[in-house]
Every structure is written in C-alpha cells, then in structure tokens.
Amino acid sequence: MKSAQLIAARSLCALALAGVVVAGLPGSAAADVPVGWSDPPPVSGLDMLWILLGAPVLTYVVVAVLAYLPGLVKGEKAPSRSLERSDTWFRDPRL
C-alpha cells in the first residue's frame, strides 16, 4: 500500500512541476522590445487572414495548375469524378 501512495505522490509532484514550467514559459513572450530594436507596427486582421488563408489556397491552386497543365497541353482530358472500370472487383468472383 505504501508503494502505491509513493507512486501517487511522485506523480502529483511531477504534474505540479510540469504545470509550473508550462505556466512560466509565456513570461519571455510578454517582454518589451529591447532598446535599439525597431518597434514594428501591429499586423491588421486582413493581413493576417491573407497570410493564414490566402497564401495556402494560392499555393494549392498553383500546384494543381502545374500538375494538370502538362496533360492539358498534350490534349488529354482532365479526369472526371466517376472513373468506373469494368476490370476492378472488390470480392472473389467465385462467391
């Protein structure tokens, strides 16, 4: 019984220590800008949306166009959504 209490006490101490460490980490993020460094202007909400949403969507579109462009230049059709093939089967045909 004593070993179970010791394990519980150690676990509680480790959890408390982890909480103190995690709670203490953001302290450096709240520091002022050091003397001699520039003080950048705040980023607007529209700029933040462009960075977080617009840039990834634009990257996706550019990669998709670059992937389809060679085939379209050769005259191939873009793949359709329903590609049914008669030679594809998902179970044993003898059943």
N, C-alpha and C positions, 0 to 999 in steps of 0.2 A: 504494500500500500504506500510505503514511503517513497518508492521509486516513481510511482505514478504522480505523486504530489511534486516531486522534484522535477519531473518532466514538464508538468503543467506550469510550475514556477519559472523554469527556464524558457518555456515557450512564451509566457506572458512578458518576461523581460526582453526577449528578442523582438516581440511585436511592439512593445513600447519603444525600444531603441529605434526600430525601423520607422515608427511614427514620428519620433523626434527628428530623425535625419531627413525624412521627407518634408516635414514642416519647416525645417531650417534651410532647405535648398533655395526657395524663391527669394531669400534675403538679398543675394547678389543681383538678382534681376531688378530689384527696386532701387538700385544705386543710381546716383546722379551721374550725368555725363562728366568725365574727367576734365579738368582745366586744360585748355588748349585744343580740345577736340571740337569739331563743329557740332552744332545743335540742329539736327535735321528737322525739317518741317513734318508734321504728322501726315500720315497717309490717309487720303479720303476713302470713303466707303466704296465709291465707284472704281477707284484704282484697285482696291483690294478684291472686288468682285472680278475685275479683269484678270488679275493675277491668279486667283484661285479657280475661276470657272472658264474664262475666255481662253486663256493660254492652253490648258489641256484639251479643250474642244477643238481649237485651231490645230493643235498638234495631231489630234486624231484624224481630222479631215485631211490634212496634208499627207499623212501616212496612208490613208485609204485611197486617195487620188494617186499617189505614187505606186500603190500596189495594183490598181486597176488600169492605169494608163498604158503600160506595155501591151496588155491584151487587147485593149480597145484600139490602139494604134494598128495592131495586126489585123483588125477586123473581127475579132472574136466578140461574141455577145457576152454581156455581163451575166453571171449565174443567177438563175431565178430562185425564188424561195422554195419551191417544191421540186426537188430533184428525185423523182421516182425512178427506180431502176428495177427491171424485172429479174436481174440476176442476184438480188440481195434477198437473203432469207434469214430469219431470226430463230428458227426452230428446225428440228430434224424433219425433213420432208417425209420420212417413213412413218411418222406418228399420225 
